[in-house]
Amino acid sequence: MDMSNRGPINGVLDLPACTRVTYPAYTIPQYEDEMIAALDASRVPAVVYSATTWSYRIDGLPMPQRLPKLDAFLRTGYPVLACTPEYCIRSTKADS
């Protein structure tokens, strides 16, 4: 999953989207349960959690505020946080 809403990440890495919602910024909280279920079923080892780009803050709200239930799932299910100056990745293990 790419919570930063940057489609090129999946394209450059040749990775499929792990939920039906490829751009979480354009969804609404009513789809959080569906997204959580898809992530849980796919068991991907890591997700792009945040970014410094404009697409992470739609209407001035970062993704954790837009989708708080999904954010809580990501913080619990993907406890390891690793960041570069531009992105943060949450993973299930330190070596993911």
C-alpha positions in Angstrom: 0.0 0.0 0.0 1.2 3.5 -0.7 -0.2 6.0 1.8 1.8 8.7 0.1 -0.5 8.6 -2.9 2.3 8.5 -5.4 1.5 6.1 -8.2 5.0 6.0 -9.6 6.3 4.1 -6.5 4.4 1.0 -7.5 5.2 1.5 -11.1 9.0 1.9 -10.7 9.2 -1.0 -8.3 6.9 -3.1 -10.5 4.6 -3.8 -7.6 0.8 -4.3 -7.7 -1.5 -2.3 -5.4 -2.4 -4.5 -2.4 -5.9 -3.0 -2.1 -8.6 -2.0 -4.5 -7.9 1.6 -3.4 -4.7 2.6 -5.1 -4.9 6.3 -4.0 -6.1 6.4 -0.3 -6.3 10.3 -0.5 -9.4 9.8 -2.8 -11.2 7.4 -0.5 -13.4 8.0 2.5 -13.4 6.4 6.0 -16.2 4.1 5.0 -13.6 2.1 2.9 -11.1 1.7 5.8 -12.4 -1.8 6.8 -12.1 -3.0 3.2 -8.6 -1.7 2.9 -7.6 -3.2 6.3 -9.0 -6.6 5.3 -7.2 -6.5 1.9 -3.9 -5.6 3.7 -4.4 -8.3 6.3 -5.1 -10.9 3.5 -2.2 -9.9 1.3 0.3 -9.9 4.2 2.6 -7.6 2.4 5.9 -7.1 4.4 6.0 -3.3 4.1 3.9 -0.2 3.2 4.8 3.3 2.2 3.5 5.1 5.2 4.2 8.8 4.7 5.9 11.3 2.4 7.0 14.9 2.4 5.2 15.5 -0.9 1.9 17.4 -1.4 0.0 14.2 -2.2 0.3 13.0 1.4 -1.6 16.0 2.7 -4.8 16.4 0.7 -7.0 19.4 1.9 -4.3 20.0 4.6 -5.0 16.7 6.3 -2.3 14.0 6.4 -3.4 10.5 5.7 -3.4 9.4 9.4 -6.1 12.1 10.1 -8.0 11.2 7.0 -8.1 7.5 7.7 -7.5 7.0 11.5 -8.7 3.4 11.7 -6.3 2.4 8.8 -3.5 4.3 10.5 -4.0 2.5 13.7 -3.9 -0.9 11.8 -0.7 0.2 10.1 1.0 1.3 13.3 0.1 -2.0 15.0 0.6 -4.4 12.1 3.7 -2.7 10.7 5.5 -1.6 13.9 9.0 -1.0 12.3 9.4 2.6 10.9 12.3 3.5 8.7 12.5 6.9 7.0 14.5 8.7 4.4 14.3 12.5 3.9 11.3 12.0 1.6 9.4 8.8 2.6 8.7 6.6 5.7 8.2 2.9 5.3 6.4 0.8 7.9 7.3 -2.9 7.9 6.6 -6.1 9.9 10.3 -6.7 10.5 13.4 -4.6 10.7 14.9 -6.4 7.7 11.9 -5.9 5.3 
